[in-house]
Amino acid sequence: MPGDLRLWVKRDDLTGLGLGGNKARKLEFLCGAAVAEGAHSLITVGASQSNHCRMTAAAGAMLGLEVHLVLSGDRPETPSGNQLLSTLFGAQLHFTGAEESHWGELEIAREALAEELTAAGAGPYSIPIGGSTAVGAVGYAVAFAELMEQCHELGVRPAAIVHASSSGGTHAGLVAGRALWRSRGHEVPEVLAIGVAQGVNMGRPDVAELARDVVELAGADRAIVERADVRVDPDWMGEDYGVPTRSGDAAIRWAARHGGWVLDRTYSGKGFAGLVGNAERARWPEGSDVVFIHTGGQPALFAPGGAPGLARRGQ
Ligand SMILES: *Cc1c(COP(=O)(O)O)cnc(C)c1O
């Protein structure tokens, strides 16, 4: 690792729900709300290889709720990667024909479907893109405390927690959890989000506002979220959401060949490239402990174009 960093990986790719990933932590609370409301079905939305949609499909299967997924792109002849799994979990896939990162179009389609299903008596609980509401983000406020307790047990005091960010719920939850932890008099690491998509949380509260909503939900009025607590590094996204980058692919190979852990090209690969890049730029003091939250994304490797080209060892 550049800067002699000591790297720690929080394996949220192993959360277990429908092959795992960060959305399990949000869905725990979102599905809790759906069940409490007496919903009969779940609707959500995402890019064609959405991990969030795949995990919502798995959650619905466990809870006996019908699941409808609104996806970008067109129905492929043969589903692969996350679509294959969503289909296996019994979800209905609705293809909008929308471009991969036209988030606004997808959200409009989700709302239209929610109205349709409500009128048909299907009692849907409708979840915005990435599950990034305050209720969903609570999962990552809890995760922050879990992580700090694990660090404490290991005697590790990290300088930073780094993760890939798109719809902002993971980031907002971590920022809220950090504010709560700080309000109890603890020292807190920097939370650095590596941006992998533009404009996903369009029309919804930004990360600081979302984090404040989470703090309010937790009833912790002593915890204060400052604007400066929200740090997004957009330098590792490349051209756009879902467009692979050289640094992301290099990060995927490095992780695979040093730790035997698997990153994806859309999220965790770019996120980890951001961690390495910031280490090279000496963002943290030499020898610091830094935690990477591995948010998952592996099923996308098995979709067309999902894996980096095979390179010789050492590349
Ligand atoms: C959704 C997702 C993210 C980003 O999480 P947000 O809360 O939407 O910002 C990161 N990594 C993976 C693998 C994801 O599926």
The ligand as an SDF file (V2000), in Angstrom:
LIG
                    3D

 15 15  0  0  0  0  0  0  0  0999 V2000
  -25.3980    0.5940   -4.1500 C   0  0  0  0  0  0  0  0  0  0  0  0
  -23.9600    0.2710   -4.0780 C   0  0  0  0  0  0  0  0  0  0  0  0
  -23.0220    1.2240   -3.6040 C   0  0  0  0  0  0  0  0  0  0  0  0
  -23.3830    2.6350   -3.2650 C   0  0  0  0  0  0  0  0  0  0  0  0
  -24.2220    2.7480   -2.1660 O   0  0  0  0  0  0  0  0  0  0  0  0
  -25.1810    4.0390   -2.0680 P   0  0  0  0  0  0  0  0  0  0  0  0
  -25.7450    3.9580   -0.7140 O   0  0  0  0  0  0  0  0  0  0  0  0
  -26.2130    3.8810   -3.1520 O   0  0  0  0  0  0  0  0  0  0  0  0
  -24.3630    5.2510   -2.2940 O   0  0  0  0  0  0  0  0  0  0  0  0
  -21.7010    0.8380   -3.5040 C   0  0  0  0  0  0  0  0  0  0  0  0
  -21.2980   -0.3990   -3.8570 N   0  0  0  0  0  0  0  0  0  0  0  0
  -22.1630   -1.3350   -4.3250 C   0  0  0  0  0  0  0  0  0  0  0  0
  -21.6310   -2.6580   -4.7150 C   0  0  0  0  0  0  0  0  0  0  0  0
  -23.5150   -1.0280   -4.4530 C   0  0  0  0  0  0  0  0  0  0  0  0
  -24.3550   -1.9500   -4.9300 O   0  0  0  0  0  0  0  0  0  0  0  0
  1  2  1  0
  2  3  1  0
  2 14  2  0
  3  4  1  0
  3 10  2  0
  4  5  1  0
  5  6  1  0
  6  7  2  0
  6  8  1  0
  6  9  1  0
 10 11  1  0
 11 12  2  0
 12 13  1  0
 12 14  1  0
 14 15  1  0
M  END
$$$$
